[in-house]
Every structure is written in C-alpha cells, then in structure tokens.
C-alpha cells in the first residue's frame, strides 16, 4: 500500500487560489488522482496524472482551465493547484494512488486502491 497525506486545505473566498499537496511514501504506483466529496453528495473525480512521466493528465469538466495537477517525483509529492475557486468547489479533497499501470477509467474510484484522509476546502461566496 501507498500511504498518502494531504495538506493545504482551508477557508478562502471565491476567486482565490489554493494549492493542495499529497505526500507519498515513495512506493511505486502509476497514477495519482484527486477526488472530492461535498456535503450530501457522492465523491467525484477531479483530476489525475500518470506519476512517472507526469505528461498524461485528465480533468473533470467542472475544473478544466482552473485546476492543475502536477507532481514532483524527487519529493514524492503530488499537487493540485486550484485557481478561481467557486463556492461549488467546497468539499473534502482526497488524493488517491492507483497500482494499475492500465485501468479503463481513472475517473472511477475503482481504479484507485490507496487513499489519503482528506483535506477540507471551503470557499465562501
């Protein structure tokens, strides 16, 4: 398993930016994903990145153009840069690691085995 620890959440105003971090243990995995869960809603996909090369990324339509996923292999840390935040971005954000080199849909929770504890992001309007 890959231990994951998120940080960087907080309370911000609409239009502000936040950067979330996800520290890994350095163990091997292939894809990092970010998901979020708003109160009363199911957890949903936000973004994913292929860990080794960092060149293959994917985003939910709702965050395209505002969020950027990246990683620093040397530090074993993944990031989610969130700009132009909206009140509807309020949620607990989770990072996840997939041990699968190939999975049919990295937007699905089923492709991810290891999860962090989550970090709260609250955007006030």
PEBEL-V674353 format. One record per pair of residues at least 12 apart in sequence whose C-alpha atoms are under 10 Angstrom apart, sorted by the first residue. I is the first residue (numbers start at 1). GAP is how many residues later the second one is. D is the distance in Angstrom with one decimal. If there is no record, write none. Layout:
BEGIN
i=I gap=GAP d=D
i=I gap=GAP d=D
END
This chain:
BEGIN
i=1 gap=24 d=9.5
i=1 gap=26 d=8.0
i=1 gap=27 d=9.1
i=1 gap=28 d=9.1
i=1 gap=96 d=9.0
i=1 gap=97 d=9.8
i=1 gap=98 d=8.7
i=1 gap=112 d=7.8
i=1 gap=113 d=6.4
i=1 gap=114 d=9.5
i=2 gap=21 d=10.0
i=2 gap=22 d=6.7
i=2 gap=23 d=6.4
i=2 gap=24 d=8.0
i=2 gap=25 d=6.1
i=2 gap=26 d=7.8
i=2 gap=27 d=7.7
i=2 gap=94 d=9.0
i=2 gap=95 d=7.0
i=2 gap=96 d=9.0
i=2 gap=97 d=8.9
i=2 gap=111 d=8.6
i=2 gap=112 d=6.0
i=2 gap=113 d=8.1
i=2 gap=114 d=9.3
i=3 gap=19 d=9.8
i=3 gap=20 d=8.1
i=3 gap=21 d=5.9
i=3 gap=22 d=6.0
i=3 gap=23 d=9.0
i=3 gap=24 d=8.5
i=3 gap=93 d=9.4
i=3 gap=94 d=8.9
i=3 gap=111 d=7.1
i=3 gap=112 d=7.5
i=3 gap=113 d=7.1
i=3 gap=114 d=9.8
i=4 gap=17 d=9.9
i=4 gap=18 d=6.3
i=4 gap=19 d=5.6
i=4 gap=20 d=4.9
i=4 gap=21 d=7.2
i=4 gap=22 d=9.9
i=4 gap=73 d=9.3
i=4 gap=74 d=9.8
i=4 gap=90 d=9.3
i=4 gap=91 d=7.2
i=4 gap=92 d=7.3
i=4 gap=93 d=8.0
i=4 gap=110 d=7.4
i=4 gap=111 d=6.3
i=4 gap=112 d=4.7
i=4 gap=113 d=7.7
i=4 gap=114 d=9.4
i=5 gap=16 d=8.0
i=5 gap=17 d=5.4
i=5 gap=18 d=5.1
i=5 gap=19 d=6.8
i=5 gap=20 d=9.2
i=5 gap=72 d=9.4
i=5 gap=89 d=9.0
i=5 gap=90 d=8.0
i=5 gap=91 d=9.6
i=5 gap=110 d=8.5
i=5 gap=111 d=5.2
i=5 gap=112 d=6.7
i=5 gap=113 d=7.8
i=5 gap=114 d=9.0
i=6 gap=14 d=6.9
i=6 gap=15 d=5.5
i=6 gap=16 d=4.4
i=6 gap=17 d=6.4
i=6 gap=18 d=9.1
i=6 gap=71 d=9.5
i=6 gap=72 d=9.1
i=6 gap=73 d=9.3
i=6 gap=87 d=8.2
i=6 gap=88 d=7.1
i=6 gap=89 d=6.8
i=6 gap=90 d=9.8
i=6 gap=109 d=9.5
i=6 gap=110 d=6.2
i=6 gap=111 d=7.0
i=6 gap=112 d=6.1
i=6 gap=113 d=6.1
i=6 gap=114 d=9.7
i=7 gap=12 d=8.7
i=7 gap=13 d=5.7
i=7 gap=14 d=5.2
i=7 gap=15 d=6.5
i=7 gap=16 d=8.3
i=7 gap=72 d=9.6
i=7 gap=86 d=9.5
i=7 gap=87 d=9.7
i=7 gap=88 d=10.0
i=7 gap=109 d=9.8
i=7 gap=110 d=9.7
i=7 gap=111 d=8.1
i=7 gap=112 d=6.1
i=7 gap=113 d=8.9
i=8 gap=12 d=4.5
i=8 gap=13 d=6.1
i=8 gap=14 d=8.9
i=8 gap=71 d=9.6
i=8 gap=72 d=9.5
i=8 gap=111 d=7.2
i=8 gap=112 d=8.6
i=8 gap=113 d=8.5
i=9 gap=12 d=8.8
i=9 gap=82 d=9.8
i=9 gap=83 d=8.5
i=9 gap=84 d=8.1
i=9 gap=109 d=9.0
i=9 gap=110 d=5.3
i=9 gap=111 d=5.2
i=9 gap=112 d=4.9
i=9 gap=113 d=7.9
i=10 gap=80 d=9.9
i=10 gap=109 d=8.0
i=10 gap=110 d=6.2
i=10 gap=111 d=5.1
i=10 gap=112 d=6.2
i=10 gap=113 d=8.4
i=11 gap=79 d=9.1
i=11 gap=109 d=8.3
i=11 gap=110 d=6.2
i=11 gap=111 d=4.7
i=11 gap=112 d=5.9
i=11 gap=113 d=7.4
i=12 gap=73 d=8.3
i=12 gap=74 d=9.6
i=12 gap=75 d=9.5
i=12 gap=78 d=9.7
i=12 gap=109 d=7.9
i=12 gap=110 d=6.3
i=12 gap=111 d=5.0
i=12 gap=112 d=6.3
i=12 gap=113 d=9.0
i=13 gap=71 d=9.5
i=13 gap=72 d=7.6
i=13 gap=73 d=8.0
i=13 gap=74 d=8.2
i=13 gap=109 d=8.2
i=13 gap=110 d=5.2
i=13 gap=111 d=4.7
i=13 gap=112 d=6.1
i=14 gap=69 d=9.5
i=14 gap=70 d=6.9
i=14 gap=71 d=5.3
i=14 gap=72 d=5.0
i=14 gap=73 d=6.3
i=14 gap=74 d=9.5
i=14 gap=75 d=9.4
i=14 gap=108 d=9.4
i=14 gap=109 d=5.7
i=14 gap=110 d=5.8
i=14 gap=111 d=5.2
i=15 gap=67 d=9.9
i=15 gap=68 d=7.1
i=15 gap=69 d=4.2
i=15 gap=70 d=4.9
i=15 gap=71 d=6.5
i=15 gap=72 d=9.2
i=15 gap=108 d=8.7
i=15 gap=109 d=9.4
i=15 gap=110 d=8.8
i=16 gap=66 d=8.4
i=16 gap=67 d=6.3
i=16 gap=68 d=5.6
i=16 gap=69 d=5.6
i=16 gap=70 d=8.4
i=16 gap=107 d=8.4
i=16 gap=108 d=9.8
i=17 gap=49 d=9.4
i=17 gap=50 d=9.4
i=17 gap=64 d=7.5
i=17 gap=65 d=5.4
i=17 gap=66 d=4.3
i=17 gap=67 d=6.1
i=17 gap=68 d=6.2
i=17 gap=69 d=9.8
i=17 gap=106 d=9.8
i=18 gap=49 d=9.6
i=18 gap=62 d=8.2
i=18 gap=63 d=6.1
i=18 gap=64 d=5.2
i=18 gap=65 d=6.7
i=18 gap=66 d=9.2
i=18 gap=67 d=8.2
i=18 gap=103 d=8.7
i=19 gap=48 d=9.3
i=19 gap=49 d=9.3
i=19 gap=50 d=9.7
i=19 gap=60 d=6.7
i=19 gap=61 d=5.6
i=19 gap=62 d=4.4
i=19 gap=63 d=5.9
i=19 gap=64 d=8.5
i=20 gap=14 d=9.8
i=20 gap=49 d=9.5
i=20 gap=58 d=8.2
i=20 gap=59 d=5.5
i=20 gap=60 d=5.0
i=20 gap=61 d=6.4
i=20 gap=62 d=7.9
i=20 gap=73 d=8.6
i=20 gap=74 d=9.6
i=20 gap=75 d=9.4
i=20 gap=99 d=8.3
i=20 gap=101 d=9.3
i=21 gap=48 d=10.0
i=21 gap=49 d=9.7
i=21 gap=50 d=9.1
i=21 gap=56 d=6.6
i=21 gap=57 d=5.7
i=21 gap=58 d=4.6
i=21 gap=59 d=6.5
i=21 gap=60 d=8.7
i=21 gap=74 d=8.6
i=21 gap=98 d=9.6
i=22 gap=12 d=9.3
i=22 gap=49 d=9.0
i=22 gap=54 d=8.5
i=22 gap=55 d=5.4
i=22 gap=56 d=4.9
i=22 gap=57 d=6.2
i=22 gap=58 d=8.4
i=22 gap=72 d=8.7
i=22 gap=73 d=6.4
i=22 gap=74 d=8.8
i=22 gap=94 d=8.0
i=22 gap=96 d=9.6
i=22 gap=97 d=9.9
i=23 gap=48 d=9.9
i=23 gap=49 d=9.9
i=23 gap=52 d=8.2
i=23 gap=53 d=6.2
i=23 gap=54 d=4.5
i=23 gap=55 d=6.5
i=23 gap=56 d=8.9
i=23 gap=72 d=9.2
i=23 gap=93 d=9.1
i=24 gap=49 d=9.9
i=24 gap=51 d=8.7
i=24 gap=52 d=5.5
i=24 gap=53 d=6.0
i=24 gap=54 d=7.9
i=24 gap=71 d=9.9
i=24 gap=72 d=9.8
i=24 gap=73 d=9.0
i=24 gap=92 d=9.4
i=25 gap=50 d=9.6
i=25 gap=51 d=6.8
i=25 gap=52 d=8.8
i=26 gap=47 d=8.5
i=26 gap=48 d=9.0
i=26 gap=49 d=8.3
i=26 gap=50 d=5.5
i=26 gap=51 d=8.7
i=27 gap=49 d=8.8
i=27 gap=72 d=10.0
i=28 gap=23 d=9.2
i=28 gap=24 d=9.3
i=28 gap=69 d=9.4
i=28 gap=70 d=9.4
i=28 gap=71 d=7.5
i=29 gap=21 d=9.1
i=29 gap=22 d=7.2
i=29 gap=23 d=8.5
i=29 gap=68 d=6.3
i=29 gap=69 d=5.8
i=29 gap=70 d=4.7
i=29 gap=71 d=7.3
i=29 gap=72 d=8.0
i=29 gap=83 d=9.9
i=29 gap=84 d=9.9
i=29 gap=85 d=9.7
i=30 gap=19 d=8.6
i=30 gap=20 d=5.9
i=30 gap=21 d=5.3
i=30 gap=22 d=6.7
i=30 gap=23 d=9.5
i=30 gap=67 d=7.3
i=30 gap=68 d=5.8
i=30 gap=69 d=5.7
i=30 gap=70 d=6.2
i=30 gap=71 d=5.5
i=30 gap=72 d=8.4
i=30 gap=82 d=9.9
i=31 gap=17 d=6.8
i=31 gap=18 d=5.6
i=31 gap=19 d=4.4
i=31 gap=20 d=5.1
i=31 gap=21 d=8.2
i=31 gap=23 d=9.1
i=31 gap=25 d=9.4
i=31 gap=26 d=9.4
i=31 gap=65 d=8.3
i=31 gap=66 d=5.8
i=31 gap=67 d=5.1
i=31 gap=68 d=7.3
i=31 gap=69 d=7.6
i=31 gap=70 d=7.6
i=31 gap=71 d=9.1
i=31 gap=72 d=9.6
i=31 gap=75 d=8.1
i=31 gap=80 d=9.1
i=31 gap=81 d=8.3
i=32 gap=15 d=8.4
i=32 gap=16 d=5.6
i=32 gap=17 d=5.4
i=32 gap=18 d=6.5
i=32 gap=19 d=6.3
i=32 gap=22 d=9.8
i=32 gap=25 d=9.6
i=32 gap=37 d=9.3
i=32 gap=38 d=9.4
i=32 gap=39 d=8.9
i=32 gap=46 d=7.6
i=32 gap=47 d=9.7
i=32 gap=63 d=6.9
i=32 gap=64 d=5.6
i=32 gap=65 d=4.6
i=32 gap=66 d=6.3
i=32 gap=67 d=9.4
i=32 gap=74 d=9.1
i=32 gap=80 d=8.3
i=32 gap=82 d=9.6
i=32 gap=83 d=9.8
i=33 gap=12 d=7.7
i=33 gap=13 d=7.5
i=33 gap=14 d=5.7
i=33 gap=15 d=4.1
i=33 gap=16 d=6.4
i=33 gap=17 d=8.8
i=33 gap=18 d=9.6
i=33 gap=24 d=9.5
i=33 gap=25 d=9.1
i=33 gap=26 d=9.7
i=33 gap=36 d=8.7
i=33 gap=45 d=9.2
i=33 gap=46 d=10.0
i=33 gap=47 d=9.6
i=33 gap=61 d=8.2
i=33 gap=62 d=5.6
i=33 gap=63 d=5.1
i=33 gap=64 d=6.3
i=33 gap=65 d=7.9
i=33 gap=73 d=7.6
i=33 gap=74 d=8.0
i=33 gap=75 d=9.6
i=33 gap=76 d=9.0
i=33 gap=78 d=9.5
i=33 gap=79 d=7.9
i=33 gap=82 d=9.4
i=34 gap=12 d=5.3
i=34 gap=13 d=5.2
i=34 gap=14 d=6.2
i=34 gap=15 d=9.0
i=34 gap=25 d=9.4
i=34 gap=35 d=8.4
i=34 gap=44 d=9.5
i=34 gap=45 d=9.1
i=34 gap=46 d=7.7
i=34 gap=59 d=6.9
i=34 gap=60 d=5.6
i=34 gap=61 d=4.5
i=34 gap=62 d=6.2
i=34 gap=63 d=9.0
i=34 gap=73 d=9.3
i=34 gap=75 d=9.9
i=34 gap=81 d=9.5
i=34 gap=82 d=9.9
i=34 gap=84 d=9.9
i=35 gap=12 d=7.1
i=35 gap=13 d=8.9
i=35 gap=25 d=9.7
i=35 gap=56 d=9.5
i=35 gap=57 d=8.4
i=35 gap=58 d=5.8
i=35 gap=59 d=5.2
i=35 gap=60 d=6.3
i=35 gap=61 d=7.7
i=35 gap=72 d=8.8
i=35 gap=73 d=9.5
i=35 gap=74 d=8.4
i=35 gap=80 d=9.8
i=35 gap=83 d=9.2
i=36 gap=53 d=8.6
i=36 gap=54 d=8.7
i=36 gap=55 d=5.8
i=36 gap=56 d=5.4
i=36 gap=57 d=4.3
i=36 gap=58 d=5.9
i=36 gap=59 d=8.6
i=36 gap=82 d=8.5
i=36 gap=83 d=9.3
i=36 gap=84 d=9.3
i=36 gap=85 d=9.4
i=37 gap=52 d=9.4
i=37 gap=53 d=8.5
i=37 gap=54 d=5.1
i=37 gap=55 d=5.3
i=37 gap=56 d=6.6
i=37 gap=57 d=8.2
i=37 gap=81 d=9.4
i=37 gap=83 d=9.5
i=38 gap=50 d=8.4
i=38 gap=51 d=8.0
i=38 gap=52 d=6.3
i=38 gap=53 d=4.1
i=38 gap=54 d=6.4
i=38 gap=55 d=8.8
i=38 gap=82 d=9.6
i=38 gap=83 d=9.6
i=38 gap=84 d=9.8
i=39 gap=51 d=8.6
i=39 gap=52 d=6.9
i=39 gap=53 d=8.5
i=41 gap=50 d=9.4
i=43 gap=48 d=9.2
i=43 gap=49 d=8.9
i=43 gap=50 d=9.0
i=43 gap=51 d=9.2
i=43 gap=65 d=9.9
i=43 gap=66 d=8.6
i=44 gap=16 d=8.8
i=44 gap=49 d=9.5
i=44 gap=50 d=9.9
i=44 gap=63 d=8.2
i=44 gap=64 d=8.3
i=44 gap=65 d=8.3
i=45 gap=13 d=9.8
i=45 gap=14 d=7.9
i=45 gap=15 d=6.4
i=45 gap=16 d=9.9
i=45 gap=17 d=10.0
i=45 gap=48 d=9.9
i=45 gap=49 d=9.6
i=45 gap=61 d=8.6
i=45 gap=62 d=5.4
i=45 gap=63 d=7.0
i=45 gap=64 d=7.8
i=46 gap=12 d=8.4
i=46 gap=13 d=5.8
i=46 gap=14 d=5.1
i=46 gap=15 d=8.5
i=46 gap=16 d=8.2
i=46 gap=17 d=7.1
i=46 gap=18 d=9.2
i=46 gap=21 d=8.7
i=46 gap=22 d=10.0
i=46 gap=23 d=9.4
i=46 gap=34 d=9.4
i=46 gap=47 d=8.9
i=46 gap=48 d=9.5
i=46 gap=49 d=9.7
i=46 gap=61 d=7.9
i=47 gap=12 d=4.3
i=47 gap=13 d=6.2
i=47 gap=14 d=9.6
i=47 gap=16 d=8.4
i=47 gap=17 d=9.0
i=47 gap=20 d=8.3
i=47 gap=21 d=8.0
i=47 gap=22 d=6.6
i=47 gap=23 d=9.8
i=47 gap=33 d=8.3
i=47 gap=48 d=9.5
i=47 gap=59 d=8.9
i=47 gap=60 d=7.7
i=48 gap=12 d=9.2
i=48 gap=20 d=9.6
i=48 gap=21 d=6.9
i=48 gap=22 d=8.8
i=48 gap=32 d=9.6
i=48 gap=47 d=9.3
i=48 gap=48 d=9.1
i=48 gap=49 d=9.5
i=48 gap=58 d=7.1
i=48 gap=59 d=7.6
i=49 gap=19 d=9.9
i=49 gap=20 d=6.7
i=49 gap=21 d=7.0
i=49 gap=22 d=8.1
i=49 gap=29 d=9.0
i=49 gap=30 d=10.0
i=49 gap=48 d=9.9
i=49 gap=57 d=9.2
i=50 gap=20 d=9.4
i=50 gap=21 d=9.2
i=50 gap=47 d=10.0
i=50 gap=48 d=9.5
i=50 gap=51 d=8.9
i=50 gap=56 d=9.9
i=51 gap=19 d=8.8
i=51 gap=20 d=7.1
i=51 gap=21 d=9.0
i=51 gap=22 d=7.7
i=51 gap=25 d=9.6
i=51 gap=26 d=10.0
i=51 gap=27 d=8.6
i=51 gap=46 d=9.2
i=51 gap=47 d=9.6
i=52 gap=19 d=9.2
i=52 gap=20 d=9.8
i=52 gap=21 d=7.5
i=53 gap=18 d=9.4
i=53 gap=20 d=9.0
i=54 gap=15 d=9.1
i=54 gap=16 d=6.8
i=54 gap=17 d=6.8
i=54 gap=18 d=8.8
i=54 gap=19 d=8.8
i=55 gap=15 d=9.0
i=56 gap=14 d=10.0
i=57 gap=12 d=7.3
i=57 gap=13 d=8.5
i=58 gap=48 d=8.6
i=58 gap=49 d=8.4
i=59 gap=48 d=8.6
i=60 gap=47 d=8.2
i=62 gap=26 d=9.6
i=62 gap=27 d=9.1
i=63 gap=19 d=8.5
i=63 gap=20 d=9.2
i=63 gap=21 d=9.6
i=63 gap=22 d=9.3
i=63 gap=23 d=10.0
i=63 gap=26 d=8.8
i=65 gap=17 d=9.6
i=65 gap=18 d=8.7
i=65 gap=19 d=9.4
i=66 gap=15 d=8.2
i=66 gap=16 d=6.1
i=66 gap=17 d=5.1
i=66 gap=18 d=6.2
i=66 gap=19 d=7.7
i=67 gap=13 d=6.7
i=67 gap=14 d=5.4
i=67 gap=15 d=4.5
i=67 gap=16 d=6.0
i=67 gap=17 d=8.5
i=67 gap=18 d=8.9
i=68 gap=12 d=5.7
i=68 gap=13 d=5.0
i=68 gap=14 d=6.6
i=68 gap=15 d=8.5
i=69 gap=12 d=6.3
i=69 gap=13 d=8.8
i=78 gap=17 d=8.5
i=79 gap=16 d=9.2
i=80 gap=13 d=9.8
i=80 gap=15 d=9.3
i=85 gap=36 d=9.9
i=85 gap=37 d=9.5
i=85 gap=38 d=6.8
i=85 gap=39 d=9.2
i=85 gap=40 d=9.5
i=86 gap=36 d=9.3
i=86 gap=37 d=6.2
i=86 gap=38 d=7.8
i=86 gap=39 d=7.3
i=87 gap=34 d=9.8
i=87 gap=35 d=7.4
i=87 gap=36 d=4.8
i=87 gap=37 d=5.7
i=87 gap=38 d=5.7
i=88 gap=34 d=9.1
i=88 gap=35 d=7.6
i=88 gap=36 d=9.3
i=88 gap=37 d=9.4
i=89 gap=32 d=7.6
i=89 gap=33 d=7.5
i=89 gap=34 d=6.7
i=89 gap=35 d=9.8
i=90 gap=30 d=7.8
i=90 gap=31 d=5.4
i=90 gap=32 d=4.6
i=90 gap=33 d=5.4
i=90 gap=34 d=8.3
i=91 gap=27 d=9.5
i=91 gap=28 d=8.4
i=91 gap=29 d=6.1
i=91 gap=30 d=5.5
i=91 gap=31 d=6.6
i=91 gap=32 d=8.8
i=92 gap=25 d=9.3
i=92 gap=26 d=5.8
i=92 gap=27 d=5.3
i=92 gap=28 d=4.3
i=92 gap=29 d=6.0
i=92 gap=30 d=8.4
i=93 gap=23 d=9.0
i=93 gap=24 d=8.8
i=93 gap=25 d=5.2
i=93 gap=26 d=5.3
i=93 gap=27 d=6.2
i=93 gap=28 d=7.0
i=94 gap=21 d=6.8
i=94 gap=22 d=5.8
i=94 gap=23 d=6.7
i=94 gap=24 d=4.4
i=94 gap=25 d=6.6
i=94 gap=26 d=9.0
i=95 gap=17 d=9.6
i=95 gap=19 d=8.5
i=95 gap=20 d=6.0
i=95 gap=21 d=5.6
i=95 gap=22 d=8.3
i=95 gap=23 d=7.2
i=95 gap=24 d=9.2
i=96 gap=13 d=8.6
i=96 gap=15 d=9.4
i=96 gap=16 d=6.1
i=96 gap=17 d=7.2
i=96 gap=18 d=5.5
i=96 gap=19 d=4.4
i=96 gap=20 d=6.4
i=96 gap=21 d=9.7
i=96 gap=22 d=9.8
i=97 gap=14 d=8.6
i=97 gap=15 d=5.5
i=97 gap=16 d=6.3
i=97 gap=17 d=5.2
i=97 gap=18 d=6.6
i=97 gap=19 d=8.9
i=98 gap=12 d=9.1
i=98 gap=13 d=6.0
i=98 gap=14 d=4.3
i=98 gap=15 d=5.7
i=98 gap=16 d=6.9
i=98 gap=17 d=9.3
i=99 gap=12 d=8.1
i=99 gap=13 d=7.1
i=99 gap=14 d=7.0
i=99 gap=15 d=8.5
i=100 gap=12 d=8.0
i=100 gap=13 d=9.0
END
